[in-house]
Amino acid sequence: MSICMEFMRSVELFAVILRCSSHTFPTNVITPRACTFTLAHFQFPPSAFSDIPFQTIKRLGFRGLIIDKDNTLTVPYERILRPEYQDAINECKDLFRDRIVIFSNSAGSSGDANFDEANQIESELHIPVLRHHTKKPLGIDPVRAYFHPISSHQLVMIGDRYSTDVLFGNLNGMLTIRTDPFTCKGESLGNLFLQKLEKKCVLSVQACGVQPPAHPLIPASL
């Protein structure tokens, strides 16, 4: 995705959040409810992918995992899984079998010529990479086709970006898990700026008391 498109998406997210937290905007235009879609159900610190309780997630009734790649499983634009995540990935495969897919806005997208990047990642990580022509936070159709007949609310979206991963998952009724980026390596200055902007926006929403969207499989006690 070009930096211009990234910037416009983040500006739009910022505008939504600003409207949600401002008393100067009519409540019938944009309400705090819209801001809930920018908030993940669960948040984990950097390098904590292995701490995600996958067995509990499976026990609650979730049946499939959608995982972002860059700064979630690998250093951005690299193809090697972080070694400390291997046991967690093996656990995911044991629990969810073939109901795991990587959904990246680079590898597997229409910008991935002949899907060469996707093929190489599959060879290195041994996890399927979704082929698609629409990037997150859009792109639900190929996800539904991949997981059919599993319902969207039985899927989990895991990633590091509010404006792509979290927004995509929440808009489609999934459980959303956000892991903080673990490195700046490989990221452009533009992307780093946008990530900081997104985080400030989300923190402002949380400060207003806005909560993530309710999910039918998540007990209120969690």
C-alpha positions as CSV (number, residue, x, y, z in Angstrom):
1,M,0.0,0.0,0.0
2,S,1.4,3.4,-0.9
3,I,2.3,5.9,1.8
4,C,-0.4,8.2,0.5
5,M,-3.1,5.6,0.9
6,E,-1.7,4.8,4.4
7,F,-1.8,8.4,5.3
8,M,-5.3,9.0,4.1
9,R,-6.6,5.9,6.0
10,S,-5.0,7.0,9.2
11,V,-6.3,10.6,8.8
12,E,-9.8,9.2,8.3
13,L,-9.4,7.1,11.5
14,F,-8.2,10.2,13.3
15,A,-11.1,12.2,12.1
16,V,-13.6,9.5,13.3
17,I,-12.0,9.4,16.7
18,L,-11.8,13.2,16.9
19,R,-15.5,13.4,16.2
20,C,-16.3,10.7,18.7
21,S,-14.5,12.4,21.5
22,S,-15.5,16.0,20.8
23,H,-18.6,17.6,22.2
24,T,-18.8,20.0,19.3
25,F,-20.0,17.3,16.8
26,P,-23.7,16.2,16.5
27,T,-24.1,12.8,18.1
28,N,-26.3,11.7,15.3
29,V,-23.4,12.1,12.8
30,I,-20.7,10.0,14.4
31,T,-21.2,8.4,17.8
32,P,-18.8,6.9,20.3
33,R,-20.1,3.5,19.2
34,A,-18.2,4.0,15.9
35,C,-15.0,4.4,17.9
36,T,-15.4,1.0,19.5
37,F,-14.2,-0.6,16.2
38,T,-10.7,0.9,16.7
39,L,-10.2,-0.9,20.0
40,A,-9.0,-4.5,20.3
41,H,-10.7,-6.9,22.7
42,F,-7.3,-7.9,24.1
43,Q,-4.0,-6.1,24.0
44,F,-0.5,-7.7,24.4
45,P,2.9,-6.0,24.8
46,P,5.7,-6.2,22.2
47,S,7.1,-9.7,21.7
48,A,4.2,-11.3,23.6
49,F,2.6,-13.4,20.8
50,S,3.5,-16.5,22.7
51,D,1.5,-15.2,25.7
52,I,-1.8,-15.3,23.8
53,P,-4.0,-18.0,25.5
54,F,-4.8,-20.0,22.4
55,Q,-6.2,-23.0,24.3
56,T,-8.7,-20.7,26.1
57,I,-9.6,-19.0,22.8
58,K,-10.4,-22.4,21.3
59,R,-12.4,-23.5,24.4
60,L,-14.5,-20.3,24.1
61,G,-15.7,-21.5,20.7
62,F,-13.4,-19.8,18.2
63,R,-12.6,-21.9,15.2
64,G,-10.1,-20.0,13.1
65,L,-7.1,-17.6,13.2
66,I,-6.3,-14.8,10.9
67,I,-2.8,-13.5,11.6
68,D,-1.0,-10.4,10.3
69,K,2.7,-10.9,9.3
70,D,4.8,-7.8,9.6
71,N,5.6,-6.9,13.2
72,T,3.3,-9.6,14.4
73,L,5.1,-12.8,13.3
74,T,8.2,-11.4,11.6
75,V,10.3,-8.3,11.3
76,P,8.6,-6.1,8.6
77,Y,9.2,-7.4,5.1
78,E,11.2,-10.4,6.3
79,R,10.1,-14.0,6.0
80,I,11.6,-15.7,9.0
81,L,9.4,-16.4,12.0
82,R,10.8,-15.1,15.3
83,P,12.3,-18.2,16.9
84,E,10.6,-17.6,20.2
85,Y,7.2,-17.8,18.5
86,Q,7.7,-21.3,17.0
87,D,6.1,-23.1,20.0
88,A,3.1,-20.8,19.9
89,I,2.6,-21.4,16.2
90,N,2.9,-25.1,16.7
91,E,0.2,-24.9,19.4
92,C,-2.0,-22.9,17.0
93,K,-1.6,-25.6,14.4
94,D,-2.4,-28.4,16.9
95,L,-5.5,-26.5,18.0
96,F,-6.9,-25.1,14.8
97,R,-5.4,-27.4,12.2
98,D,-5.8,-25.9,8.7
99,R,-8.0,-23.1,9.9
100,I,-5.1,-20.6,10.1
101,V,-4.1,-18.0,7.5
102,I,-1.8,-15.1,7.2
103,F,-3.6,-11.9,5.9
104,S,-1.0,-9.4,4.9
105,N,-1.4,-6.1,3.0
106,S,1.8,-6.9,1.1
107,A,2.3,-10.6,0.6
108,G,-0.6,-12.2,-1.2
109,S,-2.0,-8.9,-2.3
110,S,-2.5,-7.7,-5.9
111,G,0.8,-5.9,-5.5
112,D,2.6,-9.2,-4.9
113,A,3.7,-10.2,-8.5
114,N,2.8,-13.8,-9.3
115,F,2.3,-14.1,-5.5
116,D,6.1,-14.8,-5.2
117,E,6.3,-13.2,-1.8
118,A,3.3,-15.3,-0.5
119,N,4.8,-18.5,-1.9
120,Q,8.2,-17.8,-0.2
121,I,6.5,-17.0,3.1
122,E,4.5,-20.2,3.0
123,S,7.7,-22.1,2.3
124,E,9.5,-20.5,5.3
125,L,6.7,-20.3,7.8
126,H,4.5,-23.3,6.7
127,I,1.4,-21.2,7.2
128,P,-1.0,-20.5,4.3
129,V,-1.0,-16.9,3.0
130,L,-4.3,-15.4,1.8
131,R,-4.5,-14.4,-1.8
132,H,-6.6,-11.2,-2.2
133,H,-7.1,-8.0,-4.1
134,T,-8.5,-5.8,-1.4
135,K,-6.4,-4.7,1.6
136,K,-7.4,-4.5,5.3
137,P,-9.6,-3.0,6.7
138,L,-11.5,-4.2,3.7
139,G,-11.2,-7.7,2.1
140,I,-13.7,-9.8,4.0
141,D,-14.8,-11.8,1.0
142,P,-11.6,-13.9,0.5
143,V,-11.5,-14.5,4.2
144,R,-15.1,-15.8,4.2
145,A,-14.3,-18.0,1.2
146,Y,-11.2,-19.4,2.9
147,F,-13.0,-20.2,6.2
148,H,-16.4,-21.3,4.8
149,P,-18.7,-22.4,6.4
150,I,-17.2,-20.9,9.7
151,S,-19.0,-17.7,10.7
152,S,-17.0,-14.4,11.1
153,H,-17.8,-14.2,14.8
154,Q,-15.9,-17.5,15.3
155,L,-12.7,-16.1,13.9
156,V,-9.9,-14.3,15.6
157,M,-7.9,-11.4,14.0
158,I,-4.4,-10.9,15.4
159,G,-2.2,-8.0,14.4
160,D,-0.4,-4.8,15.3
161,R,-2.2,-2.1,13.4
162,Y,-5.3,-0.3,14.7
163,S,-6.4,1.0,11.3
164,T,-6.0,-2.3,9.4
165,D,-6.0,-5.4,11.6
166,V,-8.1,-4.3,14.6
167,L,-10.6,-2.3,12.4
168,F,-11.0,-5.2,10.0
169,G,-11.6,-7.7,12.7
170,N,-14.1,-5.6,14.6
171,L,-16.0,-4.5,11.5
172,N,-16.6,-8.1,10.7
173,G,-17.6,-9.3,14.2
174,M,-14.4,-11.1,15.0
175,L,-12.4,-11.4,18.2
176,T,-9.5,-8.9,17.9
177,I,-6.2,-9.2,19.5
178,R,-3.5,-6.5,19.1
179,T,0.1,-7.1,19.8
180,D,2.3,-4.0,20.1
181,P,5.0,-3.7,17.3
182,F,8.2,-5.3,18.5
183,T,10.7,-3.5,16.2
184,C,11.2,-0.4,14.0
185,K,13.5,-2.3,11.7
186,G,12.2,-2.3,8.1
187,E,9.5,0.2,8.8
188,S,9.5,3.5,6.8
189,L,9.5,6.8,8.6
190,G,6.0,7.4,7.2
191,N,4.7,4.1,8.6
192,L,6.2,4.8,12.0
193,F,4.6,8.3,12.0
194,L,1.2,6.8,11.1
195,Q,1.5,4.2,13.8
196,K,2.2,6.8,16.5
197,L,-0.8,8.9,15.2
198,E,-3.1,5.8,15.4
199,K,-2.0,5.0,18.9
200,K,-2.5,8.6,20.1
201,C,-6.0,8.5,18.6
202,V,-6.9,5.3,20.3
203,L,-5.5,6.4,23.6
204,S,-7.8,9.5,23.4
205,V,-10.8,7.2,22.8
206,Q,-9.9,5.0,25.7
207,A,-9.5,8.0,27.9
208,C,-13.2,8.9,27.1
209,G,-14.2,5.5,28.5
210,V,-15.0,3.9,25.1
211,Q,-14.8,0.1,25.2
212,P,-14.2,-2.5,22.4
213,P,-17.4,-3.9,20.8
214,A,-19.1,-6.7,22.7
215,H,-18.5,-10.2,21.4
216,P,-21.0,-13.1,21.8
217,L,-18.3,-15.6,22.7
218,I,-16.5,-13.5,25.3
219,P,-17.9,-13.7,28.8
220,A,-18.4,-10.4,30.6
221,S,-16.1,-11.6,33.4
222,L,-13.0,-11.7,31.1
